[in-house]
Amino acid sequence: MTARLIDGKALAASVRADIATRAAALTAAGRRPALAVVLVGENPASQVYVRNKIAACEQAGIRSIHETYPETMREGELLARIHALNADDTVHGILVQLPLPAHIDAQRVIEAISPRKDVDGFHVASAGALMVGRAGFRPCTPLGCMRMLEHIGMPKLRGRHAVVVGRSNIVGKPLALMLLEADATVTIAHSGTPDLAATCRGADVLVAAVGRPRLITGAMIKPGAVVLDVGINRLPDGSLCGDVDFASASTVAGWITPVPGGVGPMTIAMLLANTVQACEQA
């Protein structure tokens, strides 16, 4: 078996085209969507992520507000800046790039963002809405995964077993809840789960989000399963790979995402979608 590729770049381009149309309509009505991206410190990876997000905004017709601050910025100063952005009616989404410097409480900063502008979907109000099945902003990476499943014809998952390898509050738990919303039976596992291979082989939908290069091999995958690889790891030679061993997994899976070019582009597309939605609801 050779798995069919879920092309995240192509799907994201389609999503972004729709977002651009919605953004243009809002702008024509006098309400241009705007996203404020706040970066504290000089983390090289964060700088790349922020540049990509800002470029994506401009391409979609969303105004981007890029604010950078030194590593020494005090927590109180950052909180004050977030409160000012909350009060600015021309700003519809606020994103504080993580990680933050060690002296700043990241959760306190996230909770300072107005839930109406929490386009990253990390606020406790957003998490609570997801928990009880109410409308609200969903975290971008899990939302991108769900759009991928919808794209390949799996909007509902009743009778299917999904396994999420990775328990983080950013991806693992929110995605598990979204899969439950789609009527799947869900298991959350991690790299230390006893007999992880057997757990993974029971999955009709297998999501790897654990941050371990090529942890999931073809021998751990049920024939014909959908495999979504959320991981992105830089190897000693500078190349990138996911949490799934693509070479062996693609000979067993029915559908699979590549790294790069899979879930990553969809994460940014969902950030843009949430920002436009925030503007529409303002």
C-alpha atoms as one frame of an Amber mdcrd trajectory, in Angstrom:
protein
   0.000   0.000   0.000   1.182   3.518  -0.770  -0.466   6.226   1.292  -2.183
   9.156  -0.340  -0.624  12.465   0.608  -2.613  15.127   2.467  -1.055  18.229
   0.915  -1.231  20.844   3.643   0.245  23.559   1.438  -2.400  23.119  -1.254
  -5.258  22.893   1.233  -3.988  25.934   3.138  -3.813  27.905  -0.111  -7.472
  27.117  -0.761  -8.454  28.110   2.777  -6.448  31.333   2.526  -8.144  32.251
  -0.745 -11.520  32.050   1.014 -10.152  34.066   3.927  -8.892  36.754   1.535
 -12.376  37.038   0.018 -13.962  37.456   3.448 -11.275  39.943   4.518 -11.823
  42.002   1.351 -15.561  42.154   2.029 -14.946  43.346   5.582 -12.422  45.939
   4.411 -14.882  47.226   1.801 -17.397  47.670   4.613 -14.878  49.744   6.581
 -13.672  47.042   8.985 -10.309  45.639   7.911  -9.357  42.601  10.012  -6.234
  43.207  12.096  -3.929  40.878  14.004  -1.424  42.080  16.594   1.591  39.784
  16.949   3.753  40.398  20.016   7.284  39.005  20.276   9.401  39.313  23.409
  13.063  38.409  23.116  15.187  37.205  20.234  14.434  33.501  19.943  15.474
  32.695  16.337  12.698  30.152  15.759  10.091  32.562  17.135  11.364  35.291
  14.832  10.865  32.984  11.834   7.370  31.986  12.959   6.388  35.633  13.450
   7.702  36.643  10.024   5.711  33.828   8.411   2.529  34.849  10.218   2.921
  38.489   9.260   3.564  37.616   5.615   0.496  35.371   5.580  -1.623  38.202
   7.016  -0.551  40.647   4.343  -1.208  38.117   1.570  -4.740  37.564   2.899
  -5.563  41.246   3.236  -5.342  41.215   7.032  -3.565  44.151   8.663  -0.676
  42.978  10.836   0.669  44.867  13.825   4.126  43.563  14.658   5.425  44.520
  18.096   8.863  43.389  19.275  10.283  43.915  22.738  13.616  43.092  24.414
  14.201  39.989  26.503  14.328  42.247  29.578  10.737  43.463  29.201   8.949
  43.218  32.543   5.805  41.127  32.879   3.810  44.149  34.012   4.833  46.070
  30.907   3.703  43.225  28.660   0.384  42.924  30.493  -0.175  46.661  30.125
   0.462  46.431  26.397  -2.032  43.552  26.053  -4.665  45.546  27.951  -4.136
  48.425  25.499  -4.593  46.092  22.536  -7.728  44.663  24.147  -9.156  48.182
  24.276  -8.273  48.991  20.655 -11.370  48.355  18.539  -9.294  48.314  15.347
  -7.426  45.197  16.576  -9.423  41.969  16.259  -6.862  39.315  17.199  -3.927
  39.222  19.600  -1.165  36.635  19.460   1.733  36.559  21.919   4.458  34.373
  20.463   5.607  31.587  22.777   7.902  30.766  24.456   8.243  33.866  26.593
  11.343  34.666  28.676  11.529  32.640  31.886  10.723  35.604  34.162   7.307
  36.102  32.507   4.346  33.874  33.441   3.069  32.738  30.039  -0.313  31.588
  31.367  -0.925  34.909  33.081  -0.154  36.669  29.809  -2.499  34.406  27.829
  -5.302  34.964  30.337  -4.842  38.740  29.969  -5.920  38.546  26.313  -9.620
  39.235  25.788 -11.433  35.992  24.860 -12.957  37.961  21.943  -9.438  38.419
  20.557  -7.923  35.061  21.564  -7.329  33.875  17.997  -4.712  31.369  19.200
  -7.444  29.622  21.206  -5.338  29.299  24.376  -7.453  31.330  26.827  -9.213
  29.408  29.588 -12.542  30.695  28.214 -11.711  29.189  24.822 -10.708  25.917
  26.470 -13.912  25.899  28.473 -16.024  26.496  25.374 -14.300  23.574  23.680
 -14.816  21.370  26.729 -18.586  21.863  26.757 -19.032  21.987  22.985 -19.854
  25.684  22.731 -18.799  28.047  19.959 -15.434  29.716  20.500 -11.957  29.994
  19.087 -10.256  26.629  18.659  -6.455  26.267  18.875  -5.017  26.606  15.385
  -3.061  23.362  15.017  -5.880  21.035  16.188  -8.344  23.025  14.078  -6.073
  22.554  11.069  -5.977  18.808  11.708  -9.768  18.655  11.781  -9.999  20.585
   8.511  -7.627  18.045   6.972  -9.876  15.185   8.049 -12.853  17.027   6.598
 -10.917  17.544   3.365 -10.357  13.811   2.870 -14.009  13.040   3.560 -13.979
  12.337   7.296 -15.992  15.171   8.873 -17.641  12.692  11.238 -15.785   9.879
  12.930 -18.522   7.786  14.564 -17.315   4.216  14.904 -13.668   5.184  14.380
 -10.888   5.082  16.927  -8.485   8.029  17.086  -5.188   7.920  18.963  -3.361
  11.155  19.816   0.259  10.589  20.820   1.079  13.726  22.802  -0.717  15.232
  25.796   0.218  18.926  25.567  -2.406  21.578  26.275  -1.547  23.220  22.933
  -2.223  20.228  20.672  -2.925  16.907  22.373  -5.820  17.641  24.726  -7.652
  20.180  22.511  -7.384  17.876  19.505  -8.707  14.946  21.538 -11.743  17.037
  22.479 -12.333  18.043  18.858 -12.125  14.407  17.787 -14.694  13.565  20.472
 -16.922  16.327  19.052 -16.677  14.491  15.711 -17.957  11.325  17.434 -14.664
   9.423  17.484 -13.549   7.146  20.280 -10.330   8.769  21.500  -7.215   7.558
  23.293  -4.487   9.958  24.421  -1.051   8.368  24.654   2.535   9.553  25.039
   6.057   8.322  24.416   6.058   6.386  27.707   2.712   4.633  27.221   3.136
   0.870  27.841   3.148  -0.970  24.503   2.700   2.241  22.555   2.963   0.282
  19.307  -0.147  -1.775  20.114  -2.055   1.356  21.100  -1.147   3.050  17.821
  -2.049  -0.026  15.757  -5.593   0.250  17.066  -6.070   3.707  15.526  -8.119
   4.508  12.455  -6.813   8.070  12.853  -3.347   8.415  14.360  -1.979  11.843
  15.332   1.665  12.225  16.342   2.357  15.348  18.408   4.991  14.271  20.884
   8.149  16.033  19.650  10.271  12.916  19.111  11.851  12.474  15.660  10.417
   9.490  13.753   8.982   7.896  16.902   6.054   6.377  15.002   7.122   3.741
  12.475   5.217   1.812   9.870   5.105  -1.228  12.155   3.019   0.840  14.614
   0.326   1.812  12.100  -2.903   0.046  11.227  -3.100  -0.638   7.471  -5.165
   2.068   5.811  -5.118   4.447   8.807  -5.034   8.222   8.495  -1.749   9.559
   9.920  -1.413  13.237  10.851   2.131  14.245  11.780   2.135  17.405  13.893
   5.794  17.125  14.898   8.581  19.150  13.367  12.102  18.312  14.478  15.441
  19.619  13.247  18.060  16.889  12.838  21.823  17.344  13.373  22.348  17.744
   9.628  19.898  20.659   9.582  17.085  18.801   7.828  13.543  18.613   9.181
  11.481  15.557  10.006   8.264  14.789  11.817   7.358  12.502  14.686   6.467
   9.849  12.100   8.987   7.846  10.088   7.492   8.879   6.767   9.338   6.293
   4.650   7.988   3.263   6.507   4.645   4.787   7.515   3.696   5.735   3.972
   3.839   2.080   2.913   1.131   1.176   5.468  -1.123   4.201   5.996  -4.065
   5.116   3.784  -3.493   8.867   4.142  -0.487  10.706   5.572   0.769  14.272
   6.016   4.333  15.203   5.058   6.788  17.243   7.137   7.263  19.958   6.144
   4.233  20.898   4.040   1.539  19.153   6.049  -0.009  20.388   9.284   2.243
  23.470   9.539   0.685  25.503   6.689  -2.782  24.661   7.999  -1.896  26.050
  11.438  -1.201  29.487   9.956  -4.306  29.283   7.752  -6.456  28.616  10.821
  -4.896  31.591  12.615  -6.001  33.791   9.717  -9.460  32.199   9.739  -9.850
  32.884  13.474  -8.756  36.504  12.979 -11.311  37.105  10.224 -13.973  35.417
  12.361 -13.084  37.727  15.261 -13.546  40.730  12.995 -16.868  39.408  11.696
 -18.093  38.988  15.271 -16.824  42.355  16.535
